[in-house]
């Protein structure tokens, strides 16, 4: 979800990762449209939450490429987790700050100071607020996936180094069966953001492990599809715009996450990025994580300010007002990535890693 755009320095064929950049950016915008649907229209990207499952699959793929050789060579788990914290935490902290600002400025009478203080302390530690009724991460709801990303990273470093394809296949199979049972029990794969929804763990383990397995398929060199970048983007976005009857959700979600998304990921990894779209793909990758982790508090602040200035809620206006917010969010995400996140994560990584012994005879740059 928060991988460095394209990991371009790590691959022999950067076109593959430019396409993955584009897919990550498209997925982030789909999640944003899903959360902005009250202003865009309730039928706007009704299945946009499925992009989170693609994020986890993509994360397993990219992190297997970027770090598996180092982990297999004995790189300490603590070092791996420090690198992940340095990559993910600065923008997460910015999103938490924006969410806190929204609550203090516009919702000061709706929450007790105690609840706000507890939410802030837990949020700073990237821990869920189990005691609070309005979600696991009430100051920035999408942060729930970051919490589970860290869990997946920990499991990756502890249990999935030096493992065979058979082992990964068994992890994928078992987690798929558990995920299927969860979907049957809850009626949807859309779990994780609300209070006490720890049934979402298989929602993370299955796509993450599958992404690691798909990396090995791609690494084998047997899959080469030169011109499928735009097809992959279209296949990714299409199911998120489908409006379904509730009784069809479970089967649809299973088909998308277990069949379509693996195809999309392999298409993206195996295809060339069209030269005329290369810069756009690169920008999508740069902005993707910032869009994902910042879009909801930006929308909340934008909507609250709009209502205060205009005297009516944002969703009561024509969709152009929300479309303007989407454009602003993307621009803000790019600026946050370039002017804030890159500098902060370099400083944080330097500070964290100087307290850790160097990895064993492996490249130190990622």
N, C-alpha and C positions, 0 to 999 in steps of 0.2 A: 504493500500500500504506500509506503513512503520510501521506496528505493530511489537511489540516485538516478536521474533521468538517463535511461538508455544504457547505463554502465558501458559507455562507448569505448572506454579504454581497455575493457576486459575482453573484448570479443574480436575475432578475426574478421567477421563480416558485420560491420556496423549497421548495414541496411536492416538487418533483422531486428536490431534493438530500436532503431528509429520507428519501426512499425509497432513494436511493443510500447514505445513512448506514446504514439498516437492512441493506441487502445487504452492505455492508462488514462490519458486525458479525456477521451470520450466517455469512459466509465465514470470519471469524476463529475463530468458535466451532467451525466444521466442521474446521478445521485442528487446533484444540486437541483435539477429540474423536478425530481420526485419530491424534494422537501419544499420547493417553491410552488407546488401545484395549486395551492389555495389562491395564489395570485395569477397563475397561468391558466387555471381551469383544472377541475378535479380529475379530468381524464388525461392530464399531461404526464406521460411516463409513469403510469400506475404501477409498473413492475420495476421501477428504477432501483429499488433496494437490492435487486439481484446483482447489481454491479459490485456490491461488496464481496460476494462470493467469487467473482472474477478477480478482484483485487487479491484475495488470499491465494488463489491459484497462481496468479502471476508472481506473487511474492515468493512462493515456494520454488518456482522456476528460476527466477532471477537470483535469489539468494543461494540456490544450489550451484549456479554457475559462478557467482562471485566469490563464495566462501567455502564450498565443499572441499576443494583441494587443501586449503589451509586447515580446516577442521580435521580432515582425515590425516593430516601430517602432525596433528597434536596441538593445534592452536587452542589455548585455554578457552573454556566456555565463557568465563568472565570477560575476556577480551572481546569475544564476539558480541556479547550483550552490551558492552560499553560502546562498541561501534554502532550498534542499533539505537541505543539511547541518544548518542550524539547526532544520529541522522534524523530521528523522529521527534525528539523532545522540543527543540526551539519553536517550531511552528505550532506544536501542540500547546506550548506555554502561551503563545500569542493568542490562540483560539480560546484558551481558558481565561485569559485576561479580558478579551472582548466579551465573553459570556458573563463574566463578573461585572463588567461595566454596564452591560444591559440590565442586569438584575438590580444593581445599586441605583442607576439613574432612573429607570423606567418602572421597576417592579419592587421598589423599596418597601411598599406596604404589604406585599403579597407573601413574603417569606420572613421568618424570624431571623434575627442576627445569628442565632445559634446554628440554624440549618445552613445559612450562607457560609459561616465560618467553617463548619465541618465539611461542607461541599468543597470549599477552597483548599483546605488542608489535604483532604483525600485526593482532590484533583491534582495538586502539586506532586503527589506521590504516585499518580496514575493508578489509583485504587477506586473501585466502584463504591458509590454511596448506598449501601444496602438499606440503611435506615430511612432513606428519603423516598417519598411516594412518587416523585416525578421523574424517576429514571436512574440508571446506574451512574451516569455522568450528567447531572442536571445543569451544569454550567456550559456544557457543550456536548450534546447527545451523541454525535458521531464518534466521539472519543472511545466509546465502548469497544469498537473494533481495534483500536490501538492497544487497549489492554489485552485483548485476546491475541493480537499480533505478537506481543512480547511473550505470551505463553507459548505460542507456536515456535517462536525463535528459540526459547529455552528447550523445548522438546526436541527441536532440530539438533541443537548443539549437544544435548545429553544423550539422546537415544538414537539419532539417525545419522551418526557419522560412521564411516566404514561399514555401511550396510549394503547388502546385495539388492538387486532389482526384485528378487523374490520377497525379501523382507518388506521393501516399500510397497510392493503389490499387495501383501497381506494387510499392511496398515491401511491402505486405500480401501480394500475390500471390507475390513471390519468396520472402519469409520463410516463407510457408505451404508452398511446395514444399520448401524446405530443412528445415523442421520435419517434414514428412511423411517425408522421407528419413531423418532422425534417428530418428523413431519406428520406422520399418521396420528400421533398423539395430540399435536398442537394445531394441525390443519394448515400449517404454513412453515416455510423455511425462514420467514421474517422474524427471527428472534435475536435477542442480544442487547437492544438499547434500553429495554424496560427493566424495572427492578426485579432482581432475583431470577433472571432468565439465563441461568447457567447451563440450561439444556443446549445452549448455543455452541458449546465446546466442539461437538462433532461437526458443526457447520464450518468451523475453522480447520480442524484436523483433516477432514476429507479433501477440500480443495488444495490445502497447503501441501499435503503429502502427494497428491496427484500432480501438482505442479512440479515437484521434485522428480517424479517419475517421468513426466513428459519432457523434462530437460534431458534425461538420459536417452529418450527416443530421438530428440532433436540432435543430440551430441553424436549419435551413431552415424550421422551423415547420410542416412538413407532417404531423408525427406527434404526435397528441394522444390519449392513452388515459387517461381521467380516474381510473379506479378499478381499477388493476391492481397496486397495491403488494404485496398479500398473495400474489397469483398469482406475481409476480416472485420473492418470497422462497421460495415453495414450489418453483418451477421451479429455483431455484438450489440448494436443499438436496437435492432428490430424487435427482439422479444420484450424489451423494456417498455416499448410503446404500445403493447398489445393490451386491450381491455378485455378482461375475462370475467366470467361468472364465478362466484366464490367456490362453487363445487368443483371447478376445474383447476383451481390454483395448485394443489399439491402435485398432481401429475405433470402439469406444465413446468413447475419449478424443478422437479426432478429431471425432466427431459433437458431443460436448459442447462442446469448446473453439471449434470453427469454426462451429457452427450454433446450439446452444442458448444459450451464454453471450452472444453478440451480441444475441439476442432478449431475454434477461433484462435486459441493460444498457439497451436501448432502452425496454423496458417500465418499468424503474425511473426512467429519465430523463423519460419522458413522462407519468407518472401522478401523481395526487395522493396524499399520505399521509393515511389516515383520521385524523380529528381525535382519536379516542379512542386512537390508537396513536402520536401525534406525539411525546410525551415518551419513550416506549420506543424509538422510532426514533432520537431524538436521543442517548439514552444509549448505544445500540448503536454509533453513529458515534463518540462520544467515547471509548469503551473499545476500539474495534476494533484500532487499531495497537498499543496497549499489550498487549492480549490476545495478539496475534500474536507480538510480539517478546519477551514475557516468559514465555509459558506453559510453555515447555519447561524452562528453569532452575527455575521455581517448582515444577514437577512433580517434577523431580529432587531438589530440596531436600526437598520434602514427602515423597516416597517414601523417601529415605534416612533422614530423621528418624523416619518411621513404622516402618521396619524396625529402627532402633536402639532405639526405645521398646517396640515390640510383639514383636520377635524374629522376624518373618517378613515377606517382601516384600509390598508393597502389592497387587500383582496377585493374591496368594493369598487376599485377603479379598473379601467381597461387593462388588459394584459401588458400593454407597453410599459407600465410602471415597473412591473416585475421583470420584464425583459431588460429594462435599463439596469435593474439591480444585478441581473446575471452578468451583463457586460461589465459593470463596475466590479463585481466579485472576481471575474477572470483577470481584469487589469490589476486589481489589488493583489491577487495571488501572485502574479508575475513580479510585481514590485517587492512583495514580501519575500519571495524566493531570492531575488537578486540582491536586494539591499539589506535584508535582515538575516534570512535563514542561512545563506552560504557562509557569511562571516561568523554567525553564532555557532554553527555546527563545527566549523574549523577550530574555533577557540575551545569549544567544549570537548571536542575529540582530542585535541592536543593536551588539554588539562587532564582528561580521564586516562589517556593512554600512557602519559609519562609516569603514571603510578603503577603501570603493569609491565612485566617483563616482555621483551620483544618476542614475537612468534618464532617458532622453530624453522629457520632456513626457508622461509616463504616470503613472497612479495608483501610488502607492508602497505601498498597503496590499493585502494578499492574504488 
